[in-house]
Amino acid sequence: MTPLYGHEEAVAAFRAALDGGRLHHAWLLAGPQGVGKATFAAKAALRVLAQATGPLSAPGLDVPDDHFVTSLMNAGSHPDFVRLERLTNESGTDLARSIKVDQVRGLHRLFDTKPSLSSWRVVVIDAADDLERPGAGNALLKLLEEPPADTAFLLVSHMPERLMPTVRSRCRLLRFAPLKSDAMASALREALPDAEEGEIARLVAAGQGAPGRAIAWRGLDIDALDRELDALVREGDPFNARRVALAQSLALKAAQPRYEAFLARVPARIAAEARNRSGLALAEALGLWERAAALAGTARRLSLDPASTVFELAGLLAALAPARGRRAA
């Protein structure tokens, strides 16, 4: 199983609850995408199910590789574990927009029978942000309001504010911050053993504390993309030439991974600019960041037109430029 780097406080909190017999029935794992929340959820699920079969001396969330529960989890065949995620669509080429209500309702099959290997069951939802509204969210809420005995729900969330407040209120919150550079580098070396140190250093800088994101961006020439964003912030786009060119290049089907990187980096670039401002200029940058974060956060979920989305987001970047170098977005 993939090692977990950093997040020592989250590990300690979860282990304290598990070892003390006070494991909450629902945990909200909240933080930026790619920092290790899904890895934590997988390892926590394994630890709960393995520890329920007998004492474990391994530290943290570790479980020995030769443990029979590890073998079952690695094979995807543990009868007391369910992972909910977006399924492929009918064509089998892309993921569905959301986790459907029928997937959540299907959990009742797990709860209609007794656990097979111990008294415990675990459900991981990755990501809870993808739950179909309102049906899937309401179906989950019913389970959290009257949770099955000895069941742990682990909800991975990149944007917890998108979840129903009633769902959030029934979960114990664990926050996951971006990794520090040394942990980030260690995670990347483990995941990319063929990468040279120079590439590791570039990915550390590009990933901004999220190794999963850095790995996904490998080979996408993020440096060149960042130069485009910097040019928009520095010089603006008075005749929309940069916006049009960027929109055309990122709207291509083959450019989908780079488009997704663009969606992630625009709000981050605006936030970086905001940190250098004060007064009215800061207020303007924060307003642009809110618009960019909202648009970037919904673009994939709502299948917005990539060209139009890139054009609008690039306009928000251009709006940060000195007045002489831009026109209104």
Helices and strands as residue ranges (DSSP letters): H 8-19, E 26-30, H 37-51, H 68-74, E 81-84, H 101-105, H 108-111, E 121-126, G 128-130, H 135-145, E 151-157, G 160-162, H 165-169, E 172-175, H 181-191, H 197-207, H 211-216, H 222-235, H 241-250, G 253-255, H 256-274, H 279-299, H 306-318, G 323-325
